Amino acid sequence: MYVVVDKRGGIAEFRELGIDSKVRKTDAATLAFNLKVEEVSLPGCRFSCWVEPADYGTFRSDYQLIED
């Protein structure tokens, strides 16, 4: 599971939930679209997704918003 920790312009920053992990960055509009939320509501959103390692990075898909 992940949590969006910040949104700076068109970039959303997220990290794994519950551990002190590396902050990762992604396109805020794309993440909002995948989670079916507005961009302005991204900070604080918790989500899960399928993570697939690849030769040139990591692919994430099947985004699911985790609601309280």
C-alpha positions, 0 to 999 in steps of 0.5 A, spaced: 500 500 500 502 507 498 500 514 500 501 520 497 505 525 501 505 531 496 503 534 490 508 539 487 505 542 480 503 536 476 507 531 480 505 527 485 510 524 490 508 517 494 511 512 498 509 505 501 505 506 507 507 504 514 515 504 513 520 509 512 521 508 504 523 512 498 519 517 496 517 516 488 514 521 483 509 520 478 504 524 474 499 527 478 493 527 473 495 520 471 495 518 478 488 522 479 485 518 473 487 511 475 484 512 482 478 516 480 479 522 484 480 530 483 488 532 483 487 536 488 485 531 493 491 526 492 495 528 498 493 523 503 490 518 499 492 511 500 492 506 494 494 499 492 497 497 485 500 491 482 507 492 481 511 489 476 519 489 475 521 490 468 528 491 464 527 498 464 524 500 471 517 498 474 510 498 471 504 499 476 497 498 474 490 496 477 490 502 482 485 501 487 483 507 492 483 505 499 478 508 503 477 509 511 
